[in-house]
Amino acid sequence: MGTIRVGHGYDVHRLVAGGRLVLGGVHVPFERGLAGHSDADVLVHAIMDAILGAAGMGDIGQMFPDSDAQYAGASSLHLLEQVAGRLHTAGWRVGNIDATVVAQAPKLAAFREEMQKNIATALGCVADKCCGNDDSNSNDDAYVVNVKFTTEEHLGFTGAGEGIAAHAVCLVERC
């Protein structure tokens, strides 16, 4: 067994009228969207921070500062691809990711599989084979990315429908 590390990521964005709601690279039909410099995909942002933290590579604010115009409106999945590239170059690979989106509305479970697939693809993962993991005993129907959803029973800013938050935990291992 090689070196393994764990990282945690957290992100939150306000819900605003007239914006697009993008989570896990999926456009979710909803009357409001998330405000942010990029596409404001809180799920992918939390995952990027978890990966970068696990590898000791800073955070997304350092890598993609919101003061840099080149990231305005950027696809978070595209940014995740860049994170995956840096991770691999540094000699790490993703072991697994477990993430939770906290939103009172809309209901998101119908989008789970597409989100997991989008994130796994951006990371260079196919099913549970990620970044060079060639374990032939693996379950090919499972993704190394697990996404869950919860409400906060109308408590706090997410429960009041003012924003959406996401938490992610990532395990990385030396290649």
N, CA, C and O atoms as a DFTB+ gen file, in Angstrom:
700 C
 N C O
     1  1       0.837      -1.173       0.000
     2  2       0.000       0.000       0.000
     3  2       0.886       1.242       0.000
     4  3       1.802       1.360       0.814
     5  1       0.607       2.168      -0.921
     6  2       1.383       3.396      -1.029
     7  2       0.850       4.472      -0.093
     8  3      -0.027       4.228       0.736
     9  1       1.399       5.654      -0.251
    10  2       0.968       6.797       0.539
    11  2      -0.434       7.223       0.144
    12  3      -0.737       7.365      -1.041
    13  1      -1.286       7.427       1.135
    14  2      -2.634       7.936       0.879
    15  2      -2.858       9.175       1.732
    16  3      -2.287       9.321       2.813
    17  1      -3.702      10.062       1.221
    18  2      -4.065      11.279       1.942
    19  2      -5.543      11.550       1.727
    20  3      -6.136      11.116       0.739
    21  1      -6.124      12.274       2.671
    22  2      -7.532      12.637       2.588
    23  2      -7.648      14.158       2.617
    24  3      -6.937      14.831       3.362
    25  1      -8.556      14.692       1.795
    26  2      -8.821      16.125       1.789
    27  2     -10.308      16.389       1.894
    28  3     -11.128      15.560       1.498
    29  1     -10.649      17.547       2.431
    30  2     -12.039      17.964       2.559
    31  2     -12.234      19.268       1.798
    32  3     -11.383      20.156       1.850
    33  1     -13.349      19.380       1.095
    34  2     -13.674      20.610       0.395
    35  2     -15.070      21.073       0.747
    36  3     -15.953      20.265       1.038
    37  1     -15.263      22.381       0.718
    38  2     -16.567      22.975       1.019
    39  2     -16.730      24.187       0.125
    40  3     -15.783      24.943      -0.088
    41  1     -17.935      24.370      -0.399
    42  2     -18.228      25.568      -1.174
    43  2     -19.693      25.922      -1.002
    44  3     -20.526      25.067      -0.701
    45  1     -19.991      27.199      -1.197
    46  2     -21.350      27.705      -1.102
    47  2     -21.501      28.868      -2.067
    48  3     -20.578      29.664      -2.238
    49  1     -22.667      28.968      -2.700
    50  2     -22.990      30.106      -3.567
    51  2     -24.447      30.502      -3.333
    52  3     -25.292      29.672      -2.997
    53  1     -24.713      31.798      -3.520
    54  2     -26.075      32.325      -3.404
    55  2     -26.903      31.924      -4.613
    56  3     -26.383      31.831      -5.725
    57  1     -28.183      31.689      -4.397
    58  2     -29.139      31.495      -5.479
    59  2     -29.669      32.868      -5.902
    60  3     -30.042      33.686      -5.061
    61  1     -29.697      33.106      -7.209
    62  2     -30.171      34.393      -7.737
    63  2     -31.134      34.149      -8.894
    64  3     -31.054      33.138      -9.592
    65  1     -32.043      35.101      -9.077
    66  2     -33.000      35.016     -10.189
    67  2     -32.258      35.175     -11.515
    68  3     -31.302      35.943     -11.624
    69  1     -32.719      34.434     -12.510
    70  2     -32.209      34.596     -13.861
    71  2     -30.944      33.854     -14.201
    72  3     -30.515      33.889     -15.354
    73  1     -30.327      33.185     -13.254
    74  2     -29.091      32.454     -13.543
    75  2     -29.357      30.999     -13.896
    76  3     -30.466      30.496     -13.719
    77  1     -28.332      30.335     -14.394
    78  2     -28.404      28.892     -14.669
    79  2     -27.907      28.140     -13.452
    80  3     -26.947      28.557     -12.804
    81  1     -28.560      27.036     -13.143
    82  2     -28.134      26.193     -12.039
    83  2     -27.366      25.015     -12.624
    84  3     -27.933      24.157     -13.299
    85  1     -26.063      24.991     -12.352
    86  2     -25.196      23.917     -12.818
    87  2     -24.621      23.216     -11.600
    88  3     -23.996      23.848     -10.747
    89  1     -24.836      21.906     -11.520
    90  2     -24.300      21.085     -10.436
    91  2     -23.726      19.810     -11.026
    92  3     -24.417      19.091     -11.749
    93  1     -22.485      19.530     -10.728
    94  2     -21.853      18.337     -11.283
    95  2     -21.807      18.371     -12.803
    96  3     -21.815      17.328     -13.457
    97  1     -21.761      19.565     -13.355
    98  2     -21.729      19.725     -14.807
    99  2     -23.071      19.540     -15.481
   100  3     -23.147      19.527     -16.710
   101  1     -24.129      19.396     -14.706
   102  2     -25.471      19.187     -15.240
   103  2     -26.277      20.472     -15.094
   104  3     -26.320      21.065     -14.017
   105  1     -26.915      20.900     -16.180
   106  2     -27.830      22.034     -16.083
   107  2     -29.125      21.509     -15.477
   108  3     -29.814      20.684     -16.078
   109  1     -29.447      21.994     -14.286
   110  2     -30.643      21.564     -13.562
   111  2     -31.728      22.615     -13.771
   112  3     -31.535      23.774     -13.403
   113  1     -32.864      22.235     -14.355
   114  2     -33.943      23.206     -14.546
   115  2     -34.449      23.728     -13.193
   116  3     -34.877      22.957     -12.334
   117  1     -34.389      25.050     -13.029
   118  2     -34.823      25.687     -11.786
   119  2     -34.990      27.167     -12.075
   120  3     -34.348      27.703     -12.978
   121  1     -35.852      27.830     -11.313
   122  2     -36.125      29.244     -11.578
   123  2     -34.990      30.170     -11.155
   124  3     -34.997      31.350     -11.504
   125  1     -34.025      29.657     -10.415
   126  2     -32.869      30.452      -9.996
   127  2     -31.583      29.689     -10.270
   128  3     -31.584      28.468     -10.427
   129  1     -30.496      30.430     -10.322
   130  2     -29.188      29.824     -10.528
   131  2     -28.227      30.299      -9.456
   132  3     -28.580      31.122      -8.610
   133  1     -27.017      29.780      -9.496
   134  2     -26.016      30.141      -8.504
   135  2     -25.149      31.285      -9.019
   136  3     -24.708      31.272     -10.168
   137  1     -24.908      32.268      -8.164
   138  2     -24.064      33.411      -8.507
   139  2     -22.607      33.046      -8.263
   140  3     -22.272      32.439      -7.245
   141  1     -21.742      33.419      -9.204
   142  2     -20.318      33.172      -9.025
   143  2     -19.524      33.636     -10.219
   144  3     -20.090      33.990     -11.253
   145  1     -18.215      33.637     -10.078
   146  2     -17.318      34.106     -11.140
   147  2     -17.290      33.127     -12.312
   148  3     -17.329      33.534     -13.473
   149  1     -17.222      31.840     -12.000
   150  2     -17.277      30.802     -13.048
   151  2     -18.743      30.405     -13.210
   152  3     -19.630      31.244     -13.054
   153  1     -19.006      29.135     -13.520
   154  2     -20.400      28.685     -13.597
   155  2     -21.001      28.412     -12.215
   156  3     -22.158      28.003     -12.111
   157  1     -20.217      28.636     -11.157
   158  2     -20.667      28.539      -9.762
   159  2     -21.132      27.139      -9.368
   160  3     -22.026      26.995      -8.534
   161  1     -20.543      26.122      -9.951
   162  2     -20.900      24.734      -9.663
   163  2     -20.317      24.349      -8.300
   164  3     -19.175      23.898      -8.213
   165  1     -21.109      24.529      -7.236
   166  2     -20.622      24.295      -5.871
   167  2     -20.144      22.862      -5.663
   168  3     -19.199      22.627      -4.910
   169  1     -20.782      21.914      -6.316
   170  2     -20.382      20.515      -6.158
   171  2     -18.970      20.299      -6.683
   172  3     -18.127      19.734      -5.985
   173  1     -18.709      20.738      -7.890
   174  2     -17.383      20.550      -8.478
   175  2     -16.345      21.388      -7.735
   176  3     -15.203      20.955      -7.579
   177  1     -16.722      22.571      -7.278
   178  2     -15.783      23.403      -6.522
   179  2     -15.358      22.711      -5.226
   180  3     -14.176      22.711      -4.885
   181  1     -16.305      22.129      -4.510
   182  2     -15.968      21.419      -3.276
   183  2     -15.060      20.229      -3.574
   184  3     -14.125      19.955      -2.822
   185  1     -15.335      19.529      -4.662
   186  2     -14.504      18.378      -5.046
   187  2     -13.091      18.833      -5.393
   188  3     -12.122      18.196      -4.979
   189  1     -12.957      19.934      -6.151
   190  2     -11.614      20.422      -6.489
   191  2     -10.845      20.781      -5.224
   192  3      -9.667      20.444      -5.106
   193  1     -11.495      21.463      -4.271
   194  2     -10.804      21.807      -3.035
   195  2     -10.405      20.567      -2.244
   196  3      -9.333      20.542      -1.640
   197  1     -11.247      19.542      -2.237
   198  2     -10.904      18.301      -1.532
   199  2      -9.689      17.636      -2.172
   200  3      -8.790      17.178      -1.467
   201  1      -9.658      17.579      -3.499
   202  2      -8.520      16.973      -4.208
   203  2      -7.242      17.757      -3.940
   204  3      -6.217      17.185      -3.571
   205  1      -7.314      19.075      -4.131
   206  2      -6.131      19.916      -3.933
   207  2      -5.648      19.839      -2.490
   208  3      -4.443      19.789      -2.241
   209  1      -6.576      19.829      -1.543
   210  2      -6.191      19.724      -0.138
   211  2      -5.516      18.404       0.177
   212  3      -4.517      18.367       0.895
   213  1      -6.058      17.319      -0.359
   214  2      -5.480      15.997      -0.098
   215  2      -4.051      15.905      -0.623
   216  3      -3.194      15.282       0.003
   217  1      -3.801      16.518      -1.757
   218  2      -2.475      16.460      -2.372
   219  2      -1.545      17.566      -1.866
   220  3      -0.389      17.638      -2.284
   221  1      -2.040      18.431      -0.966
   222  2      -1.222      19.516      -0.443
   223  2      -0.890      20.559      -1.497
   224  3       0.204      21.124      -1.510
   225  1      -1.867      20.807      -2.393
   226  2      -1.635      21.697      -3.525
   227  2      -2.464      22.981      -3.440
   228  3      -2.804      23.561      -4.471
   229  1      -2.793      23.430      -2.225
   230  2      -3.524      24.685      -2.076
   231  2      -5.016      24.513      -2.241
   232  3      -5.596      23.518      -1.807
   233  1      -5.646      25.526      -2.892
   234  2      -7.084      25.497      -3.073
   235  2      -7.452      26.134      -4.404
   236  3      -6.591      26.663      -5.107
   237  1      -8.742      26.082      -4.749
   238  2      -9.151      26.590      -6.064
   239  2      -9.036      28.099      -6.153
   240  3      -8.870      28.633      -7.249
   241  1      -9.118      28.805      -5.032
   242  2      -8.930      30.254      -5.053
   243  2      -7.520      30.642      -5.479
   244  3      -7.325      31.674      -6.120
   245  1      -6.542      29.821      -5.125
   246  2      -5.161      30.058      -5.557
   247  2      -4.969      29.665      -7.017
   248  3      -4.294      30.364      -7.773
   249  1      -5.559      28.553      -7.402
   250  2      -5.364      28.025      -8.754
   251  2      -6.172      28.790      -9.792
   252  3      -5.694      29.024     -10.902
   253  1      -7.405      29.183      -9.436
   254  2      -8.307      29.872     -10.360
   255  2      -8.899      31.102      -9.674
   256  3     -10.089      31.103      -9.361
   257  1      -8.111      32.145      -9.430
   258  2      -8.606      33.299      -8.674
   259  2      -9.767      34.007      -9.372
   260  3      -9.780      34.153     -10.594
   261  1     -10.743      34.443      -8.567
   262  2     -11.898      35.131      -9.158
   263  2     -11.548      36.542      -9.622
   264  3     -12.388      37.236     -10.194
   265  1     -10.336      36.956      -9.383
   266  2      -9.864      38.245      -9.894
   267  2      -9.300      38.117     -11.315
   268  3      -8.961      39.120     -11.943
   269  1      -9.204      36.892     -11.814
   270  2      -8.653      36.636     -13.151
   271  2      -9.797      36.491     -14.155
   272  3     -10.602      35.565     -14.057
   273  1      -9.863      37.396     -15.104
   274  2     -10.957      37.434     -16.089
   275  2     -11.043      36.171     -16.935
   276  3     -12.117      35.863     -17.452
   277  1      -9.961      35.437     -17.091
   278  2     -10.012      34.240     -17.931
   279  2     -10.919      33.147     -17.350
   280  3     -11.311      32.224     -18.064
   281  1     -11.249      33.250     -16.074
   282  2     -12.116      32.244     -15.454
   283  2     -13.566      32.685     -15.356
   284  3     -14.403      31.937     -14.850
   285  1     -13.881      33.885     -15.832
   286  2     -15.257      34.379     -15.798
   287  2     -16.138      33.474     -16.656
   288  3     -15.889      33.306     -17.850
   289  1     -17.168      32.894     -16.041
   290  2     -18.089      32.019     -16.756
   291  2     -17.522      30.655     -17.108
   292  3     -18.165      29.896     -17.834
   293  1     -16.346      30.327     -16.619
   294  2     -15.677      29.067     -16.974
   295  2     -16.479      27.851     -16.523
   296  3     -17.161      27.887     -15.499
   297  1     -16.387      26.788     -17.290
   298  2     -16.973      25.506     -16.913
   299  2     -16.151      24.912     -15.774
   300  3     -14.939      24.740     -15.902
   301  1     -16.803      24.604     -14.674
   302  2     -16.096      23.997     -13.548
   303  2     -15.560      22.619     -13.902
   304  3     -14.532      22.203     -13.367
   305  1     -16.241      21.900     -14.796
   306  2     -15.706      20.601     -15.226
   307  2     -14.387      20.782     -15.960
   308  3     -13.479      19.965     -15.812
   309  1     -14.272      21.856     -16.759
   310  2     -13.001      22.136     -17.448
   311  2     -11.912      22.443     -16.420
   312  3     -10.775      21.995     -16.561
   313  1     -12.266      23.210     -15.384
   314  2     -11.299      23.507     -14.331
   315  2     -10.907      22.228     -13.587
   316  3      -9.747      22.056     -13.214
   317  1     -11.868      21.339     -13.375
   318  2     -11.584      20.050     -12.723
   319  2     -10.605      19.230     -13.557
   320  3      -9.736      18.559     -13.001
   321  1     -10.733      19.273     -14.867
   322  2      -9.769      18.581     -15.736
   323  2      -8.359      19.108     -15.504
   324  3      -7.400      18.336     -15.491
   325  1      -8.230      20.424     -15.319
   326  2      -6.921      21.015     -15.052
   327  2      -6.383      20.572     -13.688
   328  3      -5.190      20.306     -13.543
   329  1      -7.265      20.495     -12.697
   330  2      -6.860      20.002     -11.379
   331  2      -6.370      18.558     -11.498
   332  3      -5.343      18.195     -10.923
   333  1      -7.108      17.741     -12.243
   334  2      -6.719      16.334     -12.429
   335  2      -5.354      16.236     -13.103
   336  3      -4.538      15.390     -12.739
   337  1      -5.108      17.096     -14.078
   338  2      -3.807      17.102     -14.753
   339  2      -2.677      17.440     -13.801
   340  3      -1.631      16.791     -13.819
   341  1      -2.879      18.453     -12.968
   342  2      -1.850      18.831     -11.990
   343  2      -1.643      17.732     -10.956
   344  3      -0.518      17.463     -10.532
   345  1      -2.741      17.103     -10.557
   346  2      -2.657      16.010      -9.588
   347  2      -1.803      14.882     -10.146
   348  3      -0.904      14.381      -9.471
   349  1      -2.087      14.488     -11.375
   350  2      -1.339      13.395     -12.009
   351  2       0.132      13.769     -12.177
   352  3       1.013      12.954     -11.904
   353  1       0.402      14.997     -12.624
   354  2       1.776      15.464     -12.803
   355  2       2.547      15.415     -11.490
   356  3       3.747      15.141     -11.483
   357  1       1.866      15.677     -10.385
   358  2       2.496      15.649      -9.063
   359  2       2.641      14.230      -8.515
   360  3       3.167      14.041      -7.418
   361  1       2.176      13.226      -9.273
   362  2       2.349      11.831      -8.860
   363  2       1.240      11.263      -7.996
   364  3       1.454      10.279      -7.287
   365  1       0.054      11.865      -8.041
   366  2      -1.086      11.396      -7.267
   367  2      -2.199      10.932      -8.195
   368  3      -2.247      11.315      -9.364
   369  1      -3.092      10.106      -7.664
   370  2      -4.315       9.734      -8.366
   371  2      -5.453       9.691      -7.357
   372  3      -5.244       9.473      -6.163
   373  1      -6.658       9.904      -7.864
   374  2      -7.837       9.875      -7.009
   375  2      -8.161       8.431      -6.646
   376  3      -8.224       7.564      -7.517
   377  1      -8.363       8.180      -5.359
   378  2      -8.830       6.875      -4.905
   379  2     -10.344       6.837      -4.932
   380  3     -10.949       5.951      -5.535
   381  1     -10.953       7.825      -4.263
   382  2     -12.405       7.979      -4.332
   383  2     -12.810       9.356      -3.831
   384  3     -12.042      10.048      -3.163
   385  1     -14.028       9.731      -4.168
   386  2     -14.607      11.006      -3.754
   387  2     -16.009      10.731      -3.238
   388  3     -16.770       9.982      -3.852
   389  1     -16.348      11.339      -2.108
   390  2     -17.700      11.273      -1.564
   391  2     -18.136      12.711      -1.318
   392  3     -17.480      13.445      -0.579
   393  1     -19.244      13.114      -1.937
   394  2     -19.694      14.502      -1.863
   395  2     -21.172      14.582      -1.503
   396  3     -21.957      13.692      -1.830
   397  1     -21.535      15.669      -0.821
   398  2     -22.922      15.927      -0.444
   399  2     -23.299      17.338      -0.857
   400  3     -22.602      18.298      -0.529
   401  1     -24.409      17.460      -1.580
   402  2     -24.973      18.764      -1.933
   403  2     -26.088      19.059      -0.941
   404  3     -26.950      18.215      -0.698
   405  1     -26.068      20.268      -0.363
   406  2     -27.072      20.685       0.608
   407  2     -27.945      21.745      -0.056
   408  3     -27.500      22.866      -0.303
   409  1     -29.197      21.375      -0.344
   410  2     -30.125      22.282      -1.034
   411  2     -31.549      21.951      -0.615
   412  3     -31.949      20.787      -0.626
   413  1     -32.305      22.960      -0.251
   414  2     -33.713      22.731       0.064
   415  2     -34.491      22.402      -1.201
   416  3     -35.378      21.548      -1.194
   417  1     -34.151      23.087      -2.287
   418  2     -34.773      22.867      -3.593
   419  2     -33.760      23.283      -4.644
   420  3     -32.929      24.155      -4.387
   421  1     -33.812      22.687      -5.799
   422  2     -34.758      21.697      -6.299
   423  2     -34.362      20.294      -5.860
   424  3     -33.301      20.090      -5.271
   425  1     -35.225      19.337      -6.154
   426  2     -34.907      17.939      -5.925
   427  2     -33.857      17.531      -6.947
   428  3     -33.990      17.857      -8.126
   429  1     -32.807      16.819      -6.514
   430  2     -31.656      16.571      -7.380
   431  2     -31.364      15.099      -7.668
   432  3     -30.527      14.800      -8.519
   433  1     -32.025      14.186      -6.987
   434  2     -31.682      12.763      -7.099
   435  2     -31.724      12.250      -8.537
   436  3     -30.942      11.369      -8.895
   437  1     -32.612      12.777      -9.360
   438  2     -32.728      12.304     -10.744
   439  2     -31.481      12.624     -11.568
   440  3     -31.293      12.055     -12.644
   441  1     -30.629      13.523     -11.083
   442  2     -29.438      13.943     -11.818
   443  2     -28.160      13.287     -11.304
   444  3     -27.079      13.515     -11.848
   445  1     -28.283      12.472     -10.254
   446  2     -27.116      11.882      -9.586
   447  2     -26.173      11.161     -10.542
   448  3     -24.981      11.464     -10.579
   449  1     -26.683      10.227     -11.302
   450  2     -25.804       9.409     -12.143
   451  2     -25.073      10.257     -13.183
   452  3     -23.891      10.035     -13.445
   453  1     -25.767      11.222     -13.773
   454  2     -25.121      12.079     -14.768
   455  2     -24.027      12.933     -14.118
   456  3     -22.967      13.133     -14.710
   457  1     -24.275      13.431     -12.917
   458  2     -23.266      14.208     -12.200
   459  2     -22.044      13.352     -11.905
   460  3     -20.912      13.769     -12.149
   461  1     -22.275      12.156     -11.381
   462  2     -21.164      11.259     -11.054
   463  2     -20.353      10.933     -12.300
   464  3     -19.122      10.927     -12.261
   465  1     -21.033      10.666     -13.393
   466  2     -20.341      10.347     -14.644
   467  2     -19.543      11.542     -15.150
   468  3     -18.397      11.383     -15.569
   469  1     -20.133      12.739     -15.118
   470  2     -19.431      13.942     -15.570
   471  2     -18.157      14.183     -14.775
   472  3     -17.107      14.484     -15.342
   473  1     -18.257      14.051     -13.475
   474  2     -17.109      14.302     -12.603
   475  2     -16.040      13.243     -12.815
   476  3     -14.857      13.566     -12.928
   477  1     -16.447      11.984     -12.869
   478  2     -15.494      10.898     -13.105
   479  2     -14.793      11.073     -14.448
   480  3     -13.584      10.862     -14.546
   481  1     -15.531      11.453     -15.473
   482  2     -14.947      11.660     -16.800
   483  2     -13.939      12.808     -16.777
   484  3     -12.855      12.691     -17.349
   485  1     -14.288      13.917     -16.120
   486  2     -13.366      15.053     -16.035
   487  2     -12.079      14.673     -15.310
   488  3     -11.019      15.236     -15.585
   489  1     -12.171      13.722     -14.387
   490  2     -10.999      13.258     -13.650
   491  2     -10.219      12.190     -14.415
   492  3      -9.146      11.776     -13.976
   493  1     -10.749      11.743     -15.551
   494  2     -10.091      10.686     -16.318
   495  2     -10.417       9.309     -15.791
   496  3      -9.642       8.370     -15.972
   497  1     -11.564       9.181     -15.138
   498  2     -11.975       7.911     -14.544
   499  2     -13.051       7.255     -15.405
   500  3     -13.895       7.937     -15.984
   501  1     -13.013       5.948     -15.482
   502  2     -14.075       5.186     -16.129
   503  2     -14.553       4.187     -15.091
   504  3     -13.771       3.382     -14.586
   505  1     -15.846       4.242     -14.774
   506  2     -16.412       3.428     -13.690
   507  2     -15.539       3.602     -12.460
   508  3     -15.261       4.742     -12.087
   509  1     -15.089       2.534     -11.809
   510  2     -14.275       2.753     -10.616
   511  2     -12.791       2.617     -10.898
   512  3     -11.997       2.465      -9.971
   513  1     -12.410       2.668     -12.154
   514  2     -10.998       2.688     -12.515
   515  2     -10.613       4.143     -12.734
   516  3     -11.044       4.768     -13.703
   517  1      -9.812       4.672     -11.846
   518  2      -9.505       6.101     -11.909
   519  2      -8.014       6.341     -12.017
   520  3      -7.213       5.763     -11.282
   521  1      -7.665       7.196     -12.940
   522  2      -6.302       7.719     -13.024
   523  2      -5.257       6.607     -12.935
   524  3      -4.303       6.713     -12.165
   525  1      -5.428       5.567     -13.702
   526  2      -4.438       4.505     -13.752
   527  2      -4.728       3.318     -12.862
   528  3      -3.942       2.371     -12.850
   529  1      -5.813       3.324     -12.120
   530  2      -6.176       2.193     -11.270
   531  2      -6.714       1.084     -12.167
   532  3      -7.774       1.237     -12.774
   533  1      -6.001      -0.017     -12.254
   534  2      -6.418      -1.093     -13.153
   535  2      -6.798      -2.363     -12.400
   536  3      -6.534      -3.467     -12.877
   537  1      -7.401      -2.221     -11.257
   538  2      -7.826      -3.354     -10.445
   539  2      -8.872      -4.171     -11.196
   540  3      -9.995      -3.708     -11.393
   541  1      -8.516      -5.369     -11.611
   542  2      -9.426      -6.196     -12.401
   543  2     -10.559      -6.787     -11.569
   544  3     -11.503      -7.339     -12.134
   545  1     -10.492      -6.688     -10.259
   546  2     -11.557      -7.203      -9.399
   547  2     -12.579      -6.137      -9.035
   548  3     -13.402      -6.341      -8.142
   549  1     -12.530      -5.008      -9.717
   550  2     -13.393      -3.891      -9.343
   551  2     -14.817      -4.079      -9.849
   552  3     -15.080      -4.882     -10.745
   553  1     -15.727      -3.315      -9.248
   554  2     -17.126      -3.306      -9.654
   555  2     -17.292      -2.264     -10.745
   556  3     -17.289      -1.069     -10.451
   557  1     -17.439      -2.682     -12.000
   558  2     -17.467      -1.758     -13.127
   559  2     -18.709      -0.887     -13.161
   560  3     -18.763       0.058     -13.949
   561  1     -19.709      -1.167     -12.336
   562  2     -20.911      -0.345     -12.316
   563  2     -20.810       0.814     -11.327
   564  3     -21.676       1.688     -11.314
   565  1     -19.773       0.832     -10.504
   566  2     -19.626       1.872      -9.484
   567  2     -18.670       2.954      -9.971
   568  3     -17.713       2.670     -10.692
   569  1     -18.931       4.173      -9.578
   570  2     -18.019       5.270      -9.870
   571  2     -17.158       5.526      -8.651
   572  3     -17.583       5.263      -7.526
   573  1     -15.952       6.036      -8.856
   574  2     -15.127       6.453      -7.727
   575  2     -15.692       7.728      -7.135
   576  3     -15.233       8.187      -6.089
   577  1     -16.680       8.299      -7.792
   578  2     -17.334       9.521      -7.336
   579  2     -18.733       9.168      -6.843
   580  3     -19.548       8.629      -7.592
   581  1     -19.002       9.476      -5.579
   582  2     -20.326       9.257      -5.013
   583  2     -20.902      10.614      -4.655
   584  3     -20.256      11.397      -3.960
   585  1     -22.120      10.904      -5.125
   586  2     -22.776      12.177      -4.850
   587  2     -24.090      11.906      -4.122
   588  3     -24.885      11.059      -4.528
   589  1     -24.292      12.648      -3.037
   590  2     -25.505      12.528      -2.238
   591  2     -26.157      13.901      -2.137
   592  3     -25.527      14.922      -2.413
   593  1     -27.427      13.914      -1.738
   594  2     -28.181      15.160      -1.610
   595  2     -28.933      15.156      -0.290
   596  3     -29.404      14.116       0.170
   597  1     -29.037      16.338       0.312
   598  2     -29.807      16.473       1.539
   599  2     -30.378      17.882       1.622
   600  3     -29.894      18.805       0.968
   601  1     -31.399      18.025       2.427
   602  2     -31.944      19.348       2.758
   603  2     -31.485      19.663       4.170
   604  3     -30.821      18.853       4.818
   605  1     -31.848      20.854       4.640
   606  2     -31.556      21.178       6.036
   607  2     -32.839      21.497       6.786
   608  3     -32.859      22.285       7.731
   609  1     -33.931      20.842       6.321
   610  2     -35.214      20.953       7.016
   611  2     -35.598      22.413       7.273
   612  3     -36.086      22.765       8.347
   613  1     -35.363      23.252       6.257
   614  2     -35.715      24.678       6.293
   615  2     -34.919      25.480       7.313
   616  3     -35.344      26.567       7.704
   617  1     -33.769      24.966       7.752
   618  2     -32.912      25.681       8.696
   619  2     -31.733      26.319       7.960
   620  3     -31.252      25.761       6.974
   621  1     -31.272      27.456       8.415
   622  2     -30.103      28.112       7.844
   623  2     -30.345      28.662       6.451
   624  3     -31.463      28.607       5.938
   625  1     -29.276      29.202       5.831
   626  2     -29.426      29.826       4.515
   627  2     -29.781      28.823       3.429
   628  3     -30.513      29.166       2.501
   629  1     -29.282      27.589       3.517
   630  2     -29.648      26.589       2.511
   631  2     -31.093      26.153       2.705
   632  3     -31.827      25.974       1.734
   633  1     -31.499      25.985       3.950
   634  2     -32.875      25.604       4.243
   635  2     -33.879      26.677       3.861
   636  3     -35.025      26.372       3.529
   637  1     -33.449      27.936       3.907
   638  2     -34.313      29.044       3.513
   639  2     -34.313      29.252       1.999
   640  3     -35.015      30.128       1.492
   641  1     -33.533      28.455       1.282
   642  2     -33.481      28.576      -0.170
   643  2     -32.666      29.755      -0.663
   644  3     -32.840      30.189      -1.802
   645  1     -31.780      30.284       0.170
   646  2     -30.955      31.425      -0.210
   647  2     -29.700      31.011      -0.965
   648  3     -29.097      31.828      -1.661
   649  1     -29.305      29.762      -0.837
   650  2     -28.088      29.286      -1.489
   651  2     -28.014      27.775      -1.472
   652  3     -28.887      27.092      -0.936
   653  1     -26.958      27.275      -2.067
   654  2     -26.675      25.839      -2.099
   655  2     -25.234      25.655      -1.651
   656  3     -24.358      26.436      -2.022
   657  1     -24.990      24.624      -0.853
   658  2     -23.654      24.309      -0.358
   659  2     -23.289      22.884      -0.764
   660  3     -24.155      22.075      -1.096
   661  1     -22.008      22.599      -0.731
   662  2     -21.536      21.239      -1.004
   663  2     -20.306      20.949      -0.160
   664  3     -19.458      21.815       0.053
   665  1     -20.228      19.720       0.311
   666  2     -19.062      19.191       1.020
   667  2     -18.519      18.029       0.200
   668  3     -19.284      17.303      -0.435
   669  1     -17.211      17.854       0.212
   670  2     -16.607      16.704      -0.471
   671  2     -15.404      16.209       0.320
   672  3     -14.663      16.986       0.921
   673  1     -15.237      14.909       0.300
   674  2     -14.064      14.272       0.870
   675  2     -13.420      13.466      -0.246
   676  3     -14.100      12.773      -1.003
   677  1     -12.097      13.566      -0.336
   678  2     -11.375      12.856      -1.394
   679  2     -10.190      12.121      -0.809
   680  3      -9.484      12.641       0.054
   681  1      -9.982      10.924      -1.279
   682  2      -8.791      10.157      -0.944
   683  2      -7.905      10.159      -2.175
   684  3      -8.363       9.819      -3.266
   685  1      -6.650      10.534      -2.019
   686  2      -5.686      10.431      -3.113
   687  2      -4.586       9.472      -2.679
   688  3      -4.313       9.307      -1.491
   689  1      -3.964       8.847      -3.670
   690  2      -2.876       7.921      -3.394
   691  2      -1.744       8.147      -4.387
   692  3      -1.974       8.556      -5.525
   693  1      -0.524       7.878      -3.946
   694  2       0.638       8.009      -4.821
   695  2       0.523       7.004      -5.952
   696  3       0.161       5.846      -5.744
   697  1       0.834       7.464      -7.142
   698  2       0.822       6.584      -8.318
   699  2       1.986       5.621      -8.276
   700  3       2.142       4.802      -9.181
